[in-house]
Amino acid sequence: MAEALVDVLWFIEGSEDEQMDPDDAVKVLEGVSHLVGQLSVDQRSEWNDLLRTMAEAESDSARREFLEGFPEGFGLLDDEG
């Protein structure tokens, strides 16, 4: 499930204006940020661990960079201290 979500967000993030309306893209990305903001500290930690594992296994450098930046970009680090 996490991999599917990341795939969708990766597509949205990399979409050109002709592929997806920029306003719609922002709404989706902000919606996901809001949802992950509702996760408990333990759930955020699990997500971060999973994202780190996915990034380490990723051979595409641009996608790996996206995975590495996901926790900060989507608000998963706010409450971890």
Buried (B, 14 or more C-beta within 10 A) or exposed (E): EEEEBBEEBBEBBEBEEEEBEEEEBEEBBEEBEEEBEEBEEEEBBEBBEBBBEBBEEBEEEEBBEBBBEBBEBBBBEEEEE
